[in-house]
Amino acid sequence: MKITTTPTTGAASGQRRDDAPRKPASSLAARAFAVQQAFTRLPGDVHALRVIAKTAGLDDATTHRILQTGVDDGVFEQVGRGRYRLGTGTARAGVQAMAHSPGAASTNGILELLHQATGGLALLYVLSPFGGAKRLCTDYVIGDLDPADVGMSAEDVVSVSRSLRTGASGRVILAHLPQPIQELVLAEEVPPTAGPGAIRDNDVLAASLDEIRQLGFAVGRQECMPGWDSVAAPVLWHDAIMGAVLMLKPAADMPADLRPLIYHTRKAAESLSALNRVPRTTSGGSD
């Protein structure tokens, strides 16, 4: 079956946004942002001054001044002589931004519509970078199904469902993460309790990530657990991945034509992505 659809928001002609050519930063503010973004393009967490400067497209002296200013403000941390990593100030900014993502009342209603349209389980997974990139289920609609009927123990849920290597939702999130984080995940072992359809070959897994970015969804065939197939689509904040919507059904109930299931799953993900872009008023400002 060939499915034609539009690429996921943030992907263009198969080229990762992270890999796109960058114009040299001109203003001081642009240079500061270039230094900060350099950390997201480099593997690992601690980097030498010269490596950061080269990645940012700046000279060493300018990069050093920006880093030292950022160290004073907690945006960067100096680790030894001439080596730096992102600081707690960057983490605080990220937490503050993510705190304004849609609440449970909004997400549950959208998942309920997906459940009604497909008859499958509807789940929302979010990206959790703490302790290594993984996914966490924060909301779900399963209708009259007893969670025990899914056939997974609590240990399985923790070990398999959190891995970005396994399952359609994990691969959807992984496809939209920066290359250095993808490489960390690819270095992980496949959870031993993963389903028979789990992708164990890294080359095959990497190719699936390219396809996900192009199509805007992923189909999972018994990846996390035997007897269950799935469709997943990304929840984005502009071009930043926040999580994934997952539609899960028994493999025996999956139709030959997946297009309706893909349509409704993508529609749910797009609805959640749209909520991330809705302007919000705050109590801290004045008219």
Residue, then its C-alpha position, 0 to 999 in steps of 0.5 A: m500500500k502506498i500512502t501519499t501525504t504531506p511532510t511533517t511540519g519542520a522537515a523540508s525535502g528530506q533535509r534535517r533542519d539541524d543540518a541546514p546551512r547557516k548564515p554567519a551571525s551578524s548582530l550580537a544577539a544572533r551570535a549569542f543564540a548561535v553559540q547556544q544552538a551550537f550545543t544542540r548540534l554537537p554530540g555529548d554535553v561538554h565541549a571545547l571552546r574551539v569546537i563550539a566556536k567552529t560550530a557556531g561559525l564565530d571566532d574564538a574570542t567572540t565565542h569566549r566572551i559570549l560563553q563567559t557572559g553566559v556563565d555569569d547568568g547560568v546559561f552556560e557552565q564552565v567545566g575545567r579549562g576552556r570546556y563548557r556545557l549548557g547550564t541550569g539557566t537554559a533548563r529553567a527556560g525550557v521548563q518555563a516554556m513547556a509548562h504552558s503546553p496544553g493541559a489535561a482537559s484539552t488533551n483528553g478531549i482530543l484523545e477521546l475523539l481519536h478513540q471514537a473515530t478509530g475504536g483503538l486506544a488513544l495515548l499521548y506520549v511526551l518527550s522527557p529528557f531527564g536521565g536520557a531521552k525517553r517518552l512518558c505517557t501523560d494521558y490516554v483514552i481506552g474506553d471500556l478496556d481493562p488496562a490489564d487486558v493490554g497484556m503488559s506488566a508494570e515493568d514492561v510499561v516502564s522498560v519498553s514504553r519509555s524507550l525511543r527505540t521501540g514503538a511508533s510513538g518512540r520513533v516519531i519522537l526520535a525522528h524529530l530530535p537533534q542528530p546528537i540525541q538520536e545517536l545516543v538513543l541508537a547506542e542503547e540496547v533494545p529492551p529485552t521485553a520488546g515485541p517481535g516487530a521491534i527494529r533492532d538494526n540501526d540502519v533500518l531504524a535510521a531509514s525509518l526516521d527519514e521516512i517518518r519526517q517525510l510522511g508525518f506519521a509512523v506505523g508500528r507492527q507489534e513493536c512494543m508488545p505481541g499482537w498489537d499494532s499502532v499508528a503515531a504522529p508527532v505533536l510539535w511546537h512549531d518545529a520542536i518535538m513535544g511528543a506523539v499521539l499513538m493509536l493502538k489496536p489489536a493486530a487482528d483488528m487492523p484494516a488492510d487500508l490504514r489511511p483512515l486510521i492515519y488520517h485520524t491520528r494525524k488530525a489528533a496530533e495536529s490539533l494538539s500541536a495547534l494548542n501549543r501555538v494558541p496565544r495565552t494571556t498571563s497575570g503578570g502583564s498589564d494592558 
